[in-house]
Amino acid sequence: MSEHSVRVRVPATSANLGPGFDALGIACTLYNEMTLTLMHEKGLHISARGEGALYIPSDSRNIVWKSIQYILERAGRADEFQGAKIRMSNRIPLSRGLGSSATAIVAGLTAANALLDCPFDRHDILQLATDIEGHPDNVAPAIYGGFTVNTVTRGHVECFSFLPRIFLRFVVMVPDFYLSTKSARQVLPAKVPRSDAVFNISHAAMMVAALARGSEKHLENAFEDALHQTYRAPLIPGMFDVFAAAKKAGAYGAALSGAGPCLIAFVPEHRKCTEDVAAAMQEAFRAHDVEARPLHLRLDTKGARVLRRREAITK
């Protein structure tokens, strides 16, 4: 009997993008990699290195393992594979709004699916990942890459992925503190005014139209939001000042990345001002006694990928 392993790579993501709350997302050129070996006998061996390695559970609480178990159950093969060896190499910061949990879920599902000879297609993986995560805004770009528009209709998930006709770079400022998604969700109101809902619908639609058509002038106000950022601002000191600094330095706009605390600026590639934008955002954060480091990223166009498969052990 032989054991087989697979190595996968999954991109970081940024969700919401301002007005697209729980609906819009992008995949970024920052990656976690994971090697999975499924075992017939019971046993769980998990190791991690890189970002947040000390905080990643190495037992049955691990979200990668939970995702693997979920797809094994859905495939009817949970009794066949009862253990695993999981090795993670992480570059995506934890609890910062860059989709680290979504990356873990997608990595587990993608790797296990590959070892099962791909009984599920990408849309199936999206549905499974959404079942686990609760919403598709981060898992969808992690799977498909590019810019994604995501809907859930009576539990059925759909994703439209496309490459914008405007070449963008992303400046992501990573503050020196953590913010859990749960904490960021708790500050949101149960109901919002109709005018705020209309504001967000129109701005999210404008953003998608401008990116799909390549209309720069229609992006100038497209990243504004009324549903979540105002309520979360007290959790990120100086957030709106950082947004203003990014725009003044040449960005189209800036937004809270996911639930935060990372902030992401959307910079036109032709302006060649990413360093200026990063410096301006960093200085604005410092004015509020927050240290933050910049990440200079681009749009990932491929999503989750299987890097290699090999026979690991022969028994």
C-alpha positions in Angstrom: 0.0 0.0 0.0 1.3 3.5 -0.8 0.7 6.9 0.5 0.6 9.9 -1.9 1.1 13.5 -1.1 0.2 16.7 -2.9 1.5 20.3 -2.6 -0.9 23.2 -3.1 -0.5 27.0 -3.2 -3.3 29.4 -2.3 -3.3 33.2 -2.7 -4.2 35.8 0.0 -7.5 37.6 -0.6 -9.1 40.9 0.2 -12.8 41.1 0.6 -15.5 43.8 0.5 -13.2 46.4 -1.4 -15.2 49.1 0.2 -18.9 48.9 -0.9 -19.0 45.2 -1.8 -19.7 43.9 1.7 -19.6 40.1 1.7 -19.9 40.1 -2.1 -16.7 41.3 -3.8 -13.2 40.0 -3.5 -9.7 39.9 -5.1 -6.9 37.4 -5.0 -3.4 38.9 -4.3 0.1 37.8 -5.1 0.9 36.6 -1.5 0.7 32.9 -0.9 0.5 30.1 1.6 1.6 26.6 0.6 0.7 23.3 2.1 1.7 19.7 1.6 -0.8 17.0 2.4 -0.4 13.3 2.8 -3.6 11.3 3.5 -3.1 8.2 5.7 -5.4 5.1 6.0 -4.5 4.7 9.7 -5.5 7.2 12.4 -3.0 9.9 13.3 -2.6 13.6 12.7 0.8 15.2 12.2 0.6 19.0 11.6 3.6 21.3 11.3 3.6 25.0 10.4 6.3 27.6 9.7 6.1 31.3 8.9 3.4 33.8 9.7 1.4 32.9 12.8 3.0 29.4 13.1 2.9 29.5 16.9 -0.8 30.2 17.0 -1.9 27.5 14.5 -3.5 24.4 16.3 -1.7 21.2 15.6 -4.6 18.9 16.6 -8.1 18.2 15.5 -9.1 21.9 15.9 -6.9 22.8 12.9 -9.2 24.3 10.1 -7.2 22.6 7.4 -7.8 19.2 8.9 -11.5 20.1 9.5 -11.8 21.0 5.8 -10.1 17.8 4.7 -12.5 15.8 6.9 -15.5 17.7 5.4 -14.6 16.8 1.8 -13.7 13.2 2.7 -17.2 12.9 4.2 -18.9 14.4 1.2 -16.9 12.1 -1.1 -17.9 9.1 1.0 -14.3 8.2 1.9 -13.9 9.3 5.5 -13.6 5.7 6.6 -10.8 5.0 4.1 -8.6 8.0 5.1 -8.6 8.5 8.9 -5.3 10.4 9.3 -3.1 12.9 7.6 0.3 14.6 7.5 0.0 18.4 7.0 2.9 20.7 6.5 2.2 24.4 6.1 4.4 27.3 4.9 2.6 30.5 5.6 3.3 34.0 4.3 -0.2 35.5 4.9 -0.5 37.3 8.2 -3.1 35.9 10.6 -6.2 37.9 11.7 -5.4 40.9 9.6 -8.1 40.8 6.9 -6.1 39.0 4.2 -8.1 35.8 4.2 -5.8 33.5 6.2 -8.7 31.3 7.3 -10.2 31.1 3.8 -6.7 30.2 2.5 -6.5 27.3 5.0 -10.0 26.0 4.1 -9.3 26.2 0.3 -5.9 24.6 0.7 -7.4 21.6 2.6 -10.2 21.1 0.1 -8.0 21.5 -2.9 -5.3 19.2 -1.7 -7.7 16.5 -0.5 -9.7 16.7 -3.8 -6.5 16.2 -5.8 -5.6 13.1 -3.8 -9.1 11.8 -4.4 -8.6 12.2 -8.2 -10.8 15.3 -8.3 -14.4 14.1 -7.8 -15.3 17.8 -7.3 -14.9 20.7 -9.7 -14.1 24.3 -8.8 -17.7 25.2 -8.3 -18.2 22.3 -5.9 -15.1 23.4 -4.0 -16.6 26.9 -3.8 -19.8 25.5 -2.3 -18.0 23.3 0.2 -15.7 26.2 1.2 -18.6 28.5 1.7 -20.4 25.9 3.8 -17.4 25.9 6.1 -16.5 29.6 6.0 -20.1 30.9 6.1 -19.8 33.4 3.2 -17.9 33.3 -0.2 -16.2 36.7 -0.3 -12.8 35.4 0.6 -12.9 31.7 -0.5 -14.1 32.6 -4.0 -11.0 34.6 -5.1 -8.8 32.1 -3.3 -10.2 29.4 -5.5 -10.7 31.3 -8.8 -8.2 34.1 -8.7 -8.8 37.5 -10.2 -11.6 39.9 -9.2 -14.7 38.0 -8.0 -18.4 38.9 -7.7 -20.2 36.4 -5.4 -23.8 35.7 -4.6 -25.6 33.2 -2.4 -29.2 32.4 -3.4 -31.1 30.1 -1.1 -27.8 28.5 -0.1 -26.6 28.1 -3.7 -23.3 30.0 -4.3 -22.3 31.5 -7.6 -19.0 33.3 -8.5 -18.2 35.4 -11.5 -14.4 35.9 -11.8 -12.8 38.3 -14.2 -9.6 40.3 -14.9 -10.1 44.0 -14.8 -9.2 46.1 -17.8 -7.4 48.5 -15.6 -4.0 47.3 -14.3 -3.9 47.8 -10.6 -1.3 47.4 -7.9 -2.3 47.0 -4.3 -0.6 48.7 -1.3 -1.6 46.8 1.8 -0.7 48.3 5.2 -0.4 45.7 7.9 -0.8 47.3 11.4 1.0 46.0 14.4 -2.1 44.6 16.0 -4.6 41.8 15.5 -8.4 42.1 15.0 -10.6 39.0 14.9 -13.4 38.8 12.4 -15.7 38.0 15.2 -14.9 41.3 17.0 -15.2 43.3 13.7 -18.6 41.7 13.1 -19.9 42.4 16.5 -19.8 46.2 16.0 -22.0 46.1 12.9 -25.7 47.1 13.4 -28.5 44.6 12.8 -30.3 47.0 10.5 -29.1 49.8 8.2 -30.9 52.8 6.6 -32.3 52.2 3.1 -30.2 55.2 1.9 -27.0 53.4 3.0 -28.1 50.2 1.2 -28.8 52.1 -2.0 -25.4 53.9 -1.6 -23.5 50.6 -1.4 -25.4 48.9 -4.2 -24.7 51.8 -6.6 -21.1 52.1 -5.7 -20.4 48.4 -5.8 -22.1 48.2 -9.3 -20.0 51.2 -10.4 -16.8 49.6 -9.3 -17.5 46.4 -11.2 -18.6 48.3 -14.3 -15.6 50.6 -14.3 -13.1 47.7 -13.9 -14.8 45.6 -16.5 -15.0 48.4 -19.0 -11.7 50.1 -18.1 -13.1 53.4 -17.1 -10.6 55.1 -14.7 -12.8 58.2 -14.1 -15.6 56.1 -12.6 -13.3 54.6 -10.0 -12.6 57.9 -8.2 -15.5 57.5 -5.8 -16.3 53.8 -6.3 -14.5 52.5 -3.2 -16.7 54.5 -0.7 -18.9 52.5 1.7 -21.7 53.1 4.1 -22.5 49.7 5.5 -19.5 48.6 7.6 -16.4 50.8 7.5 -17.9 53.6 9.6 -18.9 51.2 12.3 -15.5 49.5 12.3 -13.4 52.7 12.2 -13.1 53.0 16.0 -11.3 49.6 15.9 -8.6 50.9 13.6 -7.1 54.3 14.8 -6.8 56.8 11.9 -8.5 54.7 9.3 -10.2 57.4 7.4 -7.0 59.6 7.6 -5.1 56.7 6.0 -7.7 56.4 3.2 -7.4 60.2 2.5 -3.6 60.0 2.5 -3.6 57.1 0.0 -5.9 59.0 -2.4 -3.9 62.2 -2.1 -0.7 60.3 -2.9 -2.2 58.9 -6.2 -4.4 55.9 -5.3 -7.9 55.6 -6.8 -9.1 54.9 -3.3 -8.6 52.7 -0.2 -10.6 50.4 1.9 -10.6 48.2 4.9 -9.3 44.8 3.8 -12.0 42.3 4.8 -12.7 42.8 8.5 -9.4 44.5 9.0 -7.2 45.8 10.5 -5.2 45.8 7.2 -6.1 48.7 4.9 -5.7 48.3 1.1 -5.1 51.0 -1.5 -5.9 50.5 -5.1 -3.2 52.2 -7.2 -3.1 52.5 -11.1 0.0 50.9 -12.4 0.7 53.6 -14.9 1.0 56.3 -12.2 4.0 54.5 -10.6 3.3 55.9 -7.2 3.0 52.8 -5.0 6.0 53.9 -2.9 4.5 57.3 -2.4 1.1 55.8 -1.4 2.8 53.4 1.0 4.8 56.2 2.7 1.7 58.4 3.0 -0.4 55.7 4.5 2.4 54.7 6.9 2.8 58.4 8.0 -1.0 58.8 8.5 -1.0 55.7 10.7 2.0 57.0 12.8 0.1 60.2 13.4 -2.3 58.0 15.4 0.5 56.0 17.1 0.1 52.9 14.9 3.0 51.3 13.3 2.3 49.5 10.0 4.3 47.8 7.4 3.5 47.9 3.7 3.0 44.9 1.3 3.2 45.7 -2.4 1.0 43.2 -4.2 -0.6 42.6 -7.6 -3.7 40.7 -8.7 -3.3 36.9 -8.7 -4.9 35.5 -11.8 -4.9 31.7 -11.2 -6.3 31.1 -7.7 -5.6 27.8 -5.8 -3.1 25.6 -7.7 -1.8 22.1 -7.3 2.0 22.4 -7.5 3.0 18.7 -7.5 1.9 15.2 -6.6 4.2 12.4 -5.7 4.2 8.9 -4.1 5.5 9.4 -0.6 5.8 6.0 1.1 5.4 2.5 0.0 4.3 -0.1 2.6 
